[in-house]
């Protein structure tokens, strides 16, 4: 006894396999594009984070160097220290030192602004009170 094959069933199966392959290829392409964009975005965020960290470290470096000075010397030495840190880091470093008085307390307010080559900007503030020996 010979079995007859149903050609329409075979054709239907071939068509469904082709459709599945096309859909799988489309999904794979979509996932590939999404992963490529995600990878590019992650690289950009990593660069920004590195630039931000560099700016923070440069600003903290200036403030730490100024912290070792007496309050009355901070104003005259701030620009020189900022210039040295700028040369070391490749960042633009700007300092602003203002004297202040509040009641019987006197001191200086130091503002350090660091800008990196990718325009990441960090601002740090520090207040230094003069000791009783420095007030005289």
Secondary structure, DSSP 8 states (H G I E B T S, - for coil): ------HHHHHHHHHHHHHHHHHHHHHHHHHHHHHHHHHHHHHHHHHHHHHHHHHHHHHHHHHHHHHTS-HHHHHHHHHHHHHHHHHHHSSEEEEEEEEEEETTEEEEEEEEEEE-TT--EEEEEEEEE--HHHH-
